[in-house]
Amino acid sequence: MPDLFDPITLGALRLPNRIVMAPLTRGRATRAGVPTPIMGEYYAQRATSGVIISEATGISREGLGWPYAPGLWSEAQVEGWKPVVAAVHAAGGRIVAQLWHMGRLVHPSVSEMQPISASATTGPALAHTYDGKQPLPEARAVSTDDIARIIGEYAGAARNAIAAGFDGVQIHGANGYLIDQFLRDATNLREDAYGGMIANRLRFLSDVMQAVIAVTGAARTAIRLSPNGAVNGCHDSDGMRLFTAVAAELEALGVPWIELREPGPQSSFRATDEAPVSPEMRKVFSGKIVLNSDYDGASGQAKLGEGVADAISFGRPFIANPDFVERIRTGAGLNAPDVATFYSQGPQGYTDYPKLTDARRIGAWT
Ligand SMILES: Cc1cc2nc3c(=O)[nH]c(=O)nc-3n(C[C@H](O)[C@H](O)[C@H](O)COP(=O)(O)O)c2cc1C
């Protein structure tokens, strides 16, 4: 049975362990989406993870609605990322960029544009904005010209990620954002080659992956999906069939690894009664599968033993425990995450969570 501390290869990435840091939006960039120095400190603190998947990073102004989230479409953003990525590498770590288009969930007060989506639908949740949470307007259905442009923006952001020094990219196909809006039949009402039957609804995802692979190579390209359950009104009537077909498509494209957020009914992050799809995806996808949601060291290790997952990604434990890997290794207790500072600015609840070594030092003083 594989161990969380066994090394693993994910395409071009060689991980010293199977403890992956899940992508976590933290809102510490500037309003222009430029990374700030404190982000380098934060990520470097977590460099002992097998690989860090960066916080979701906008591919364009149109696609980025989250306050103070970073982007990868401008020269200034690339320059801002360079020292962040370099800090992770200097600390011995690896980091891939999660590339994000939020589609209908972008509020116009942030992007100064009407949101776009597969079809003219409205995100049901309130959007995070610089002026608090606000209702979303209806999205504009993209034209085929828009689709070609947006695919080019994914490729451009991937090029910029490599220029900034990232070890690869992960396309954000999860959680009800643009790619998910194309995939699912509750949000994709199109009647052209990008809508209707499953083969059409997964075309946008496939086009994006092909365009990005042409830039970064398949060995440095991955994707995150959330196959079971709905997020932000983005639902499918047959997620099992849809995501098994997606996995077959990713196999055909030679994608080396995928990350799946698959909560259960008791999850503390978007619980669902829908069964996990990963066992079916495993049958048609020969690459590596990283599973996420609600794991700790013991349950993550147990999951590896079931044979579906090759590695486990951890989100909130990494927010509160920069030395989470060491804590699993030693069986030490965990700091609890402070929800109030998840998306706040500055170091509080970001770079100031104590490491075990800090506790020992404090212990030595008292
Ligand atoms: C503060 C916060 C920010 C998140 N940001 C992202 C993100 O940028 N991209 C993404 O795919 N998922 C994001 N997620 C989801 C996490 O990656 C992960 O799926 C979730 O926290 C459940 O895993 P956990 O139980 O290990 O925390 C976020 C979750 C939290 C709590």
The ligand as a Gaussian input file, in Angstrom:
#p B3LYP/6-31G(d) Opt

LIG

0 1
 C      -10.260000      29.751000       2.021000
 C      -10.473000      28.776000       0.897000
 C      -10.096000      29.127000      -0.382000
 C      -10.241000      28.222000      -1.435000
 N       -9.811000      28.564000      -2.684000
 C       -9.845000      27.664000      -3.698000
 C       -9.274000      27.965000      -4.965000
 O       -8.700000      29.045000      -5.182000
 N       -9.361000      27.020000      -5.928000
 C       -9.969000      25.809000      -5.723000
 O      -10.027000      24.984000      -6.640000
 N      -10.511000      25.486000      -4.516000
 C      -10.429000      26.378000      -3.507000
 N      -10.898000      26.032000      -2.255000
 C      -11.295000      24.645000      -1.998000
 C      -10.109000      23.870000      -1.381000
 O       -9.082000      23.677000      -2.344000
 C      -10.541000      22.495000      -0.868000
 O      -11.206000      21.840000      -1.901000
 C      -11.463000      22.612000       0.358000
 O      -10.881000      23.446000       1.340000
 C      -11.746000      21.236000       0.980000
 O      -10.531000      20.610000       1.315000
 P      -10.028000      20.538000       2.867000
 O      -11.085000      19.796000       3.611000
 O       -8.720000      19.806000       2.801000
 O       -9.906000      21.944000       3.330000
 C      -10.803000      26.946000      -1.199000
 C      -11.200000      26.606000       0.104000
 C      -11.037000      27.491000       1.145000
 C      -11.431000      27.079000       2.542000

